[in-house]
Amino acid sequence: MAKHEPDPQSRARGLFAGIELGVSFKGSPTPADHRGRESSSGELRLIEALARELLAPQLDFPRLVTSWAAAQPVPETWLSEETPLAIQALRTSGAPAPDDSFGPGLGAALVTLPVALRTHRTPANLIGGTYHISRLLDPHPLGNWAAVAVNVAVACFMAGRRDFVPDVLEALKANDAPGAMMETIERVPIWRRPTPAAPDGRAGGMLPELETVLWALHHESQPDRVTSHLSPGLARSIGLALIGARDGETAVLALAPERVPSVELDRLAEQLAG
């Protein structure tokens, strides 16, 4: 019997369900404590604001900056070290943080996921939109290209294609992405477990963490096997979102059967996917 492939709406809802589940148990290896904590996540607030802005007739960067700057979650609700620093820069100066003043991290890759849903049929818009929006959240180019890599993978999944590596490499090569990012993606198809991420949070830690997420999605077909490779926090949140985009909403819900899907996030996801 042929496996049922989820439709784009299910994949879009799955991506948002994965985000919501991932950000809700950042400090726990299991999803048992997720209930009632989603609304306090800093990244989730930014994601919702971005999703609504992307549904406007035209993307308005000043309006997005104003919306993000108004987000004031308590410090312990951020998954990323870089994202609150970036929001503080937007709040105090109205402009992104200076180039390479901190980062890179994976916070921008998580927050810009709605861009992939809105632009998954138009690669140029996906790449350009992801890169420029991620620059508001991470002043380091590797953080921006990580966001592009993740969103290109999402676009592949939305189209029903599981092998995302060629598309990601093509996008990076065509836009002169840093060599370190290219090498990271080139290692993804190799059948071995990537080196665990370093704890320092700079490129030495972010790139192996990104590699692990993409490696798991590339090699593991079962959602629980994917998550078994990922540490709680940004990696698992991005991984769960990618599971949702690849396998549909039911795959994410099966990882936390007691979870009640967010009607508002489902609505945003479906509208973004078109």
C-alpha positions in Angstrom: 0.0 0.0 0.0 1.5 3.4 -1.0 2.3 5.8 1.7 0.0 8.7 1.9 1.8 11.9 1.2 0.6 15.0 3.2 -0.7 17.9 1.3 0.9 21.4 1.5 -1.6 22.6 4.1 -0.8 19.6 6.4 2.9 20.3 5.9 2.5 23.9 6.8 0.5 23.1 9.9 3.1 20.5 10.8 5.9 23.1 10.5 4.1 25.4 13.0 3.2 22.5 15.2 6.8 21.5 15.3 7.9 25.0 16.2 5.4 25.2 19.0 6.3 21.9 20.4 10.0 22.5 20.1 10.0 25.9 21.9 7.8 24.6 24.7 10.3 22.1 26.1 13.6 23.7 25.6 15.1 22.3 28.8 13.5 18.8 28.7 14.5 15.8 26.7 10.9 14.7 26.4 7.7 16.6 25.5 6.0 15.8 28.7 6.1 19.3 30.2 5.1 21.3 27.1 1.5 22.3 28.1 0.8 25.9 28.9 4.3 27.3 28.1 4.1 28.1 24.4 2.9 31.7 24.9 5.9 32.6 26.9 8.5 31.8 24.2 10.3 34.8 22.8 11.0 33.2 19.5 7.4 32.1 19.1 6.2 35.7 19.6 8.6 36.8 16.8 7.5 34.0 14.5 3.8 34.9 14.9 4.6 38.6 14.3 6.6 37.7 11.2 3.8 35.4 9.9 1.2 38.2 10.2 3.5 40.7 8.4 4.1 38.2 5.6 0.4 38.0 5.0 0.2 41.7 4.4 -0.1 42.9 0.8 3.5 44.1 1.0 6.2 43.3 3.5 7.0 46.5 5.5 10.4 46.2 7.2 9.9 49.2 9.5 6.6 47.8 10.7 8.2 44.4 11.3 11.0 46.0 13.3 8.5 47.9 15.4 6.5 44.8 16.0 9.6 42.8 17.0 11.0 45.6 19.2 7.7 45.6 21.1 8.2 41.9 22.1 9.5 41.8 25.6 9.5 38.2 26.9 11.3 37.5 30.1 15.0 36.6 29.5 14.7 32.9 30.3 12.2 32.3 27.6 14.6 32.8 24.7 16.2 29.7 23.2 18.9 31.8 21.4 21.6 34.0 23.0 21.7 36.1 19.8 18.0 36.8 19.2 17.4 38.9 22.4 20.6 40.9 21.6 19.3 41.6 18.1 15.9 42.6 19.4 17.6 44.9 22.0 19.5 46.6 19.1 16.3 47.1 17.2 14.6 48.5 20.2 17.3 51.0 21.1 18.5 52.1 17.7 15.8 51.0 15.2 18.6 49.4 13.2 20.2 45.9 13.1 23.2 45.2 15.2 26.6 46.0 13.6 28.1 43.4 11.4 29.6 40.4 13.2 29.0 42.0 16.6 27.8 38.7 17.9 26.7 35.3 16.6 26.4 33.2 14.6 23.5 31.2 16.0 20.5 29.3 14.9 17.9 31.7 16.3 17.4 33.4 12.9 16.9 30.0 11.2 14.1 29.3 13.6 12.3 32.7 13.5 12.4 33.0 9.7 10.7 29.7 9.0 7.4 31.4 8.1 9.3 32.9 5.1 9.7 29.4 3.6 5.9 28.8 3.8 5.1 32.1 2.1 7.7 31.8 -0.7 8.2 28.1 -1.1 7.1 28.3 -4.8 9.5 31.2 -5.6 13.1 30.3 -4.8 14.6 33.7 -5.4 12.1 35.4 -3.1 12.7 32.7 -0.5 16.5 33.1 -0.5 16.4 36.9 -0.6 13.7 37.3 1.9 15.2 34.8 4.3 18.6 36.4 4.2 17.5 40.0 4.7 15.0 39.2 7.4 17.5 37.0 9.2 20.0 39.9 9.2 17.7 41.7 11.6 18.2 38.8 14.0 21.8 37.8 13.6 24.6 40.1 12.4 26.9 37.2 11.4 26.7 35.9 7.8 26.9 32.3 8.8 23.7 32.7 10.9 22.0 34.2 7.8 23.1 31.4 5.5 22.0 28.9 8.1 18.5 30.4 7.9 18.6 30.2 4.1 19.7 26.5 4.1 16.9 25.5 6.5 14.3 27.4 4.5 15.4 25.8 1.2 15.0 22.4 2.8 11.5 23.4 3.9 10.7 24.4 0.3 11.8 21.0 -0.9 9.6 19.3 1.7 6.6 21.5 0.8 7.0 20.3 -2.8 7.1 16.6 -1.6 10.8 16.1 -2.2 12.7 14.6 0.6 16.3 15.0 -0.8 17.0 18.7 0.0 20.8 18.7 -0.1 21.2 19.4 -3.9 18.8 22.4 -3.7 20.5 23.8 -0.6 24.0 23.5 -2.2 22.8 25.1 -5.4 21.3 28.0 -3.5 24.5 28.5 -1.5 26.8 28.2 -4.5 24.8 30.6 -6.6 24.9 33.3 -3.9 28.6 32.9 -2.9 27.8 31.6 0.6 30.8 31.2 2.9 33.0 28.1 2.4 32.4 26.9 5.9 28.6 26.8 5.2 29.2 24.9 1.9 31.4 22.3 3.6 28.8 21.8 6.4 26.0 21.0 3.8 28.4 18.8 1.7 28.9 16.6 4.8 25.2 16.0 5.4 24.8 13.0 3.0 27.8 11.2 4.5 26.6 8.2 6.6 28.1 9.1 10.0 27.0 11.1 13.0 28.3 14.6 12.9 30.6 15.9 15.6 28.6 17.2 18.6 28.2 21.0 18.7 30.8 22.9 20.7 29.4 24.7 23.7 30.8 28.2 22.9 27.9 29.2 20.6 30.1 30.7 17.9 30.6 29.1 14.4 32.4 26.2 16.0 29.2 25.2 17.8 26.5 26.5 15.4 27.7 24.7 12.2 28.0 21.2 13.7 24.5 21.8 15.3 23.1 22.7 11.9 24.8 19.8 10.3 23.3 17.4 12.9 19.8 18.7 12.3 20.0 18.4 8.5 21.9 15.1 8.8 19.1 13.6 10.9 16.4 14.8 8.5 18.4 13.4 5.6 19.1 10.0 7.0 16.3 9.2 9.4 12.8 8.4 8.1 11.1 8.1 11.5 10.3 11.3 13.4 11.3 9.9 16.8 14.7 8.8 15.3 15.2 12.3 14.0 14.6 13.9 17.4 16.8 11.3 19.1 19.9 13.0 17.6 18.9 16.6 18.6 19.5 18.4 21.8 16.6 20.4 23.4 16.5 24.1 22.3 17.1 25.5 18.9 18.2 22.3 17.2 15.2 20.3 18.3 12.8 23.1 17.5 14.1 23.5 14.0 14.2 19.7 13.6 10.6 19.3 14.7 9.5 22.1 12.3 11.3 20.3 9.5 9.7 17.0 10.5 6.3 18.7 10.2 7.1 20.1 6.8 8.5 16.7 5.6 5.9 14.3 7.1 2.9 16.5 7.9 1.0 17.6 11.0 0.1 14.1 12.2 3.8 13.2 12.5 4.4 16.0 14.9 1.2 15.3 16.9 2.2 11.7 17.3 5.3 12.8 19.2 3.1 14.5 21.8 -0.4 13.0 21.6 -1.7 15.1 24.5 -0.9 18.4 22.7 -3.9 20.5 21.6 -3.0 22.2 18.3 -3.2 26.0 18.2 -6.1 27.1 16.1 -4.4 30.5 15.4 -1.1 28.9 14.4 -2.9 26.5 12.1 -4.7 29.4 10.5 -1.5 31.3 9.9 0.2 28.3 8.5 -2.5 27.6 6.0 -2.7 31.2 4.9 1.0 31.4 4.4 1.2 28.2 2.4 -1.5 29.4 0.1 
